[in-house]
Amino acid sequence: MGKTLTGNQSMANRNRIEWLTFDNALKISD
């Protein structure tokens, strides 16, 4: 269970970083 929880957290953090980068890219392109 611990491994699954950690995996989900790392995946969520990775997705959040990707969305922040994508959002910044949109702001720069504007």
PyMOL commands that place a pseudoatom at each C-alpha (Angstrom):
pseudoatom trace, name=CA, resn=MET, resi=1, chain=A, elem=C, hetatm=0, pos=[0.000, 0.000, 0.000]
pseudoatom trace, name=CA, resn=GLY, resi=2, chain=A, elem=C, hetatm=0, pos=[2.817, 2.406, 0.851]
pseudoatom trace, name=CA, resn=LYS, resi=3, chain=A, elem=C, hetatm=0, pos=[4.427, 1.949, -2.541]
pseudoatom trace, name=CA, resn=THR, resi=4, chain=A, elem=C, hetatm=0, pos=[1.152, 2.645, -4.330]
pseudoatom trace, name=CA, resn=LEU, resi=5, chain=A, elem=C, hetatm=0, pos=[0.541, 5.784, -2.313]
pseudoatom trace, name=CA, resn=THR, resi=6, chain=A, elem=C, hetatm=0, pos=[4.048, 7.056, -2.989]
pseudoatom trace, name=CA, resn=GLY, resi=7, chain=A, elem=C, hetatm=0, pos=[3.703, 6.240, -6.683]
pseudoatom trace, name=CA, resn=ASN, resi=8, chain=A, elem=C, hetatm=0, pos=[0.416, 8.140, -6.899]
pseudoatom trace, name=CA, resn=GLN, resi=9, chain=A, elem=C, hetatm=0, pos=[1.906, 11.139, -5.099]
pseudoatom trace, name=CA, resn=SER, resi=10, chain=A, elem=C, hetatm=0, pos=[4.952, 11.259, -7.382]
pseudoatom trace, name=CA, resn=MET, resi=11, chain=A, elem=C, hetatm=0, pos=[2.705, 10.939, -10.427]
pseudoatom trace, name=CA, resn=ALA, resi=12, chain=A, elem=C, hetatm=0, pos=[0.494, 13.780, -9.196]
pseudoatom trace, name=CA, resn=ASN, resi=13, chain=A, elem=C, hetatm=0, pos=[3.548, 15.949, -8.536]
pseudoatom trace, name=CA, resn=ARG, resi=14, chain=A, elem=C, hetatm=0, pos=[4.871, 15.200, -12.034]
pseudoatom trace, name=CA, resn=ASN, resi=15, chain=A, elem=C, hetatm=0, pos=[1.520, 16.121, -13.604]
pseudoatom trace, name=CA, resn=ARG, resi=16, chain=A, elem=C, hetatm=0, pos=[1.351, 19.330, -11.576]
pseudoatom trace, name=CA, resn=ILE, resi=17, chain=A, elem=C, hetatm=0, pos=[4.852, 20.320, -12.721]
pseudoatom trace, name=CA, resn=GLU, resi=18, chain=A, elem=C, hetatm=0, pos=[3.932, 19.590, -16.342]
pseudoatom trace, name=CA, resn=TRP, resi=19, chain=A, elem=C, hetatm=0, pos=[0.775, 21.721, -16.059]
pseudoatom trace, name=CA, resn=LEU, resi=20, chain=A, elem=C, hetatm=0, pos=[2.711, 24.587, -14.454]
pseudoatom trace, name=CA, resn=THR, resi=21, chain=A, elem=C, hetatm=0, pos=[5.272, 24.427, -17.269]
pseudoatom trace, name=CA, resn=PHE, resi=22, chain=A, elem=C, hetatm=0, pos=[2.494, 24.322, -19.868]
pseudoatom trace, name=CA, resn=ASP, resi=23, chain=A, elem=C, hetatm=0, pos=[0.744, 27.291, -18.229]
pseudoatom trace, name=CA, resn=ASN, resi=24, chain=A, elem=C, hetatm=0, pos=[3.992, 29.287, -18.181]
pseudoatom trace, name=CA, resn=ALA, resi=25, chain=A, elem=C, hetatm=0, pos=[4.593, 28.452, -21.845]
pseudoatom trace, name=CA, resn=LEU, resi=26, chain=A, elem=C, hetatm=0, pos=[1.142, 29.808, -22.719]
pseudoatom trace, name=CA, resn=LYS, resi=27, chain=A, elem=C, hetatm=0, pos=[1.810, 33.011, -20.779]
pseudoatom trace, name=CA, resn=ILE, resi=28, chain=A, elem=C, hetatm=0, pos=[5.157, 33.473, -22.526]
pseudoatom trace, name=CA, resn=SER, resi=29, chain=A, elem=C, hetatm=0, pos=[3.625, 32.850, -25.970]
pseudoatom trace, name=CA, resn=ASP, resi=30, chain=A, elem=C, hetatm=0, pos=[0.965, 35.494, -25.234]
for i in range(1, 30): cmd.bond("trace and resi %d" % i, "trace and resi %d" % (i + 1))
show_as sticks, trace
zoom trace
